[in-house]
Amino acid sequence: MTAILYTYLAGALLVASRLGWHMLRRLDGYDWHFNKLQIWTTFIFFSVLWPLTAFRPKALLSPSTLFEDDYDLAARTRTRDQLWTTPPACGAIVTYKPENEEGDETFGEFHFHASNVERFLLEKLQEHPHLARDEEGALLNWVQSRNEAQHHLTPVPSAWTRFKYVADDLIRAGEGKVRCLQCRETFPTGALVPKDDRGRPGWNFARLICPRGHPLLVIEAVHLLMKKKSRDGSQ
């Protein structure tokens, strides 16, 4: 019995040391800010129940898998801050391909002159100054650093998820070019069909559709809360 106890304690010490080293040397301020509770829970759980690591031996060699954030908040915030301080190169033309969200598959690829994006963002920030510290401010910093002599397409970094609102406003204002990846055809902005939800309970989405019916861009427009009608018809 004593030998079993010593074996258990030795294993717990080894696992705790390995996880502690990873926590000290590999996790940064973003991880601790967003995932502090999860980090300590993971450390205590696997230190106490270390025999479970026999089913995941690679986890001790690379403990990062044990500390993964389900919502990826630390990684996303870290990337956005890095884009603020060291934005990637930007050329004269930026391209944007929206990610599929809310179950809506989209097929749009949007091209904009960086100068038009800059003009739009300057007007936006003049109207809403508080956005200067959000993604809109980072986007403006990026396009203002552009090299007009660089004419190959520059993709908008995927970490800037709010660019979809910029793209929607620009397209509806007649700026840019749109390619439907399903049709494999480029359309003028005036040929797109807006198909927006209006007055639905819950999220209402704004959609831009190609002339052949393929969704190109879908964004959240407004969330409506409505009371259910009672049986007598009153609200």
N, C-alpha and C positions, 0 to 999 in steps of 0.2 A: 504493500500500500504506500509506504514511504517513497519507494522508487517511482511509482506512478505520479505521486504528488510532485516530486522533484522534476520529473520529466515535463509535467504540465507547466510548472512555474518557469522552467528553462525555456520552453517553447513560447510561453506568453511574453517573457522578457525579450526574446529574439524578435518576435513579431512586432512588439511595441517599439523596439529600437529601430527596426526597419521602417515602420510607418512614421515614427517620430522624425527620422532623418529626412524622409520625403516631405513631411509637413514643413520642416524647418528650411529645407534647401530648394524645394520645387514649387511650393505654393507661394503666391505673392499677395499683395494687399487686396487685389480684386477678389481672389478666392476667399480670403478671410472676411472681407466685407459682405459678400453675398452668401457665402456658404459656411459660416462659422459653426452653426449648430450641426449641420450635416458632417462637417469635418471631424468634430469631436465625437459625434455619434458613431461614425465609421471607425475611428481610432479605438474607442472603448469596446465596440462590438467585436471587432476582429482580434483585439488583444485578449479579450476574455474568452471568446469562442474561437481561438486560433486553430483548433483542429479542422474547422470548416475550410480553411485555406488549402487543405489537401485536395479539395475539389476544384480549386482555382490556383494552381501553383504559379502560373504566370503573373498573378496579381501581386505576388511578393517581389518578383523581378521588376515589374513595372506597376507600382501601386497607383499610378494615375487613374487607372480604370476604376479603382475603388472610390475615388474622390470625384468622379464625374458629376457634373451638375446637370440634372434632368432638363432644366430650362436654359442652360448655357448662358446665364446672365453675366457671369464673370468674364467669359471669353468675348462675348459681344461688346461689353462695355470697354474691355481692354483694347479691342480692335478699333472701336470708334475713337477712343482717346489717342491711339497711335496715329489714326488718320488725321486728327486735328494737328498734331505736332509734326508729323512727317507725311504729308499727303503724297500719293503717287503722282507720277507725271500725268499731265492733262494736255491733250492736243486741241485742235480747232473744232473737232467734231466729237461729241460724246454719244455713246450708245447705251441703251437701257433695255434689258429683258426682264420683265417682272417675274417674280417667283409665284408659283401656284399657291393660292391661299383659300381658306374657307371652302375647300372642295371644288373651286372653280378653276378648271384648267384654262390657261391662256396661251395664245400663240403670237403675241405681238413682239416686235423688235423695233425700238424707237431710236431715231437719230436726230440729234439737235445740235445746232451751232452753240458752242460754249458761250459765245458772246450773248446769245439770246437767253441762255440759262442765267447768266450773270445779271442781265437786265431785269429778268423776272424776279430773281432773289433779292435784288436791291429794293425793288418796289415792295416785295413781300415783307422784308425786314423793316422798311420804313413804316409800313402799316402795323406790323406786329413786332416791335423791338425785342420783346422777350425771346423770340425765336433765334436771336443772334447767338445764344449760348447752346442752342440745340443743333440738330443735324443740318438745318437750313444754313446756320452760320458756318459749319464745317464745309458744306457744299460750296458756299460762296468763296470761302478761302481757297478751295481746290480749283474752281474754274478761273479765279482771278490769277492763279499761278500758271495758267496755260501757256503753251508755246504755240503761237499761231502758225509757225512754220511746220508744225507736225500735223500732217493731214491724215494719217491713218487713224482708224476709229479707236477711241479710248472708252473702254467699258466703265460704267459707274460702279464703284465698289459695292458689292452686295450687302455690306454692313450698313449702308445708308438706306434703310428700308423706306424712309419717308420720301424718297425721290419719286415714288409712284404718284404722290399728290402733285409734285412739280410737273411730272410728265402729263398727267391728266389735264392740268390747267393749261399747259403749253399747247397740247394737241387741240383742245377745245377753242383756243385762241387762234388756231390756224398755223401754229409754228411746227417745224420739223417734218420728218418723213416717217412713214409707218410701213413696216413689212410684215405681212402675215406669213408665218412660217408654215402654216398648213396649206395655204394657197401657193406659197412660194412666189408671191407677187407684192410689189410695192404700190401702195395707194396714196393719193393725196389726202391730206387731213380732212378736206371737205367731203370725201366719199365715205367717211366712217359714220356709223349709225349709233347715236347714243341710246342706250336702253337702261334707264335709271328706275330704281324702285321709288315709289312715292306712297307715303302714308302707311307702310306696313308695320305691324308691331315687331319690335326687335330691330336688328340691324337692317338698314336700307343701303343697298349698294349702287354705285354708279358704274356703268359698264360702257365700254366702247367696242363696237362690233364691226367686223369687216363687211363689205358688201355681200359676201357669200355666207354670212351668218356665224363666222368664227369669233369667239371672244378674244379681244386683244389686250384689254386692260380692265381689271376689276378692283375697285377700291371701296373701303367703308366710307359712306357719306354721312349718315346720321343714325343714331339709335333712339328709337321711340318707345316710350313706356306707355301702355294703354291699359285702362281698367277694363276688366271683363264686364259685359252686360249681365245684369241680373235677369232672372226669369221673367220679371214683369217689364223688361225692356229698359229700365233705368240704369245709369252708369254707376 
